[in-house]
């Protein structure tokens, strides 16, 4: 089912949960889609009557007793607050549930291990986004929000060492200056934007990652005793956390352990890096969700489709719909979901290189793309070439297929174009596309009709009738392979030599089976209507061939 375009204001409770949910915040009770934006953030003070901005989100620092929570919810309701945040785990009682339902104030929880200061900084960053007249760029601790390179340079200056900021997979997100002062392994890491496999394996074997991810203290890593080409300078590293989640790590190339002051500076820097990494991730997630919402709204058609196309920069532009899916081959759900998102991002990048106003996003388990075309060109064939080129670049490591719809010349044409792309995609996913990886609906129209007939038959519960039913019953009782013989004969258009070779029997044996199936099934092999009826039942109603 498609989702509608996200029309929440930037500072709504739903937006905050979209960006910070699962990492810092979780909804415990209440309506996250409550209308109205959050007017500001306030901290609970048990000694003073609150003076809150309209629709405030209140941080309940030190608030835990159920009776206190109920009283605070009722107080906040009088000030029209949007929500109350408590430290996890939150004890939910009947009285608290009743208070939330009565007051309409949402109850949220802050993840264990996350700091209130971290949450306040992230909320301030989100609520400031899109402010009218805000001439200053958004900053965190005096540095441009999300600029990890500026952060890396600041950390390098604090601890007087070249620094890299890396994610959980040891991919380099940012690095400071002075990398020429480090060893060849660091230079190789910077150039490849990834810690080389031999160094990552050495660190894992020595238990460095295990120690790093279970403490908030910097970990000193001596150069290995065994000779390892390029690794000549020790490292000090600290994990970057948001609550209980490890986001990545900071690595500095040092010639001796850090002083206590620099150790504290590196620990403090890890908290700052967490804020910037969360901001980068939140911004990317929001952009991705917005693009998916706009794309799905456009594909649905209706009154909002034209506005969605306009926001995508595709108003009054003929487009071709492409639909991409990953073939599931026994992989884990998490692996498939990751691969879908990776391919969707790859498709978006590939299409943007073809045309700057292409739009692509993952909607459900299918990645859709809108490719602008000129009104006088063969848009479908152009999209076919683009899709083939993309899958050639992806290679065979991931099995993916793409269905292509007809040109949609207006917003009103998009639902039909999307339906055509979906029908072509379904044929390819079912394996009925004769080995194709990309197809227009015109290329696989018959196969699409057969799949839809199978749906109708399954919904009605129809069973085979006539000669096919009699042959199925006879085979079940006598293991005579008569249905297999009929399939092969029909597929070979009556060529006994080709049909017998397909089922690996002698032609004389095959001719004998043909006579038996005509007798047992009462099948007139010379009647074209009987042949068509048998062929249709074998493809649509009867059990598939083994």
NORWOHU-V617237 format. One record per run of one state. SS is the DSSP state (H for helix, E for strand, C for the rest). FROM is the first residue (numbers start at 1). LEN is the number of residues. If there is no record, write none. Layout:
SS/FROM/LEN  SS/FROM/LEN
This chain:
C/1/11  E/12/1  H/13/8  E/21/1  C/22/3  E/25/5  C/30/7  E/37/1  C/38/2  E/40/4  C/44/12  E/56/4  C/60/6  H/66/13  C/79/4  E/83/5  C/88/6  H/94/10  C/104/2  E/106/5  C/111/5  H/116/13  C/129/10  E/139/2  C/141/2  E/143/2  C/145/3  H/148/12  C/160/3  E/163/5  C/168/3  E/171/5  C/176/3  H/179/3  C/182/2  H/184/9  C/193/1  E/194/1  C/195/2  H/197/9  C/206/2  H/208/6  C/214/5  E/219/3  C/222/13  E/235/8  C/243/2  E/245/9  C/254/6  H/260/41  C/301/4  H/305/7  C/312/7  E/319/8  C/327/6  H/333/22  C/355/4  E/359/5  C/364/2  E/366/7  C/373/6  H/379/16  C/395/5  E/400/9  C/409/2  H/411/20  C/431/7  E/438/3  H/441/3  C/444/1  H/445/16  C/461/5  H/466/13  C/479/3  H/482/10  C/492/4  H/496/7  C/503/4  H/507/15  C/522/6  H/528/13  C/541/6
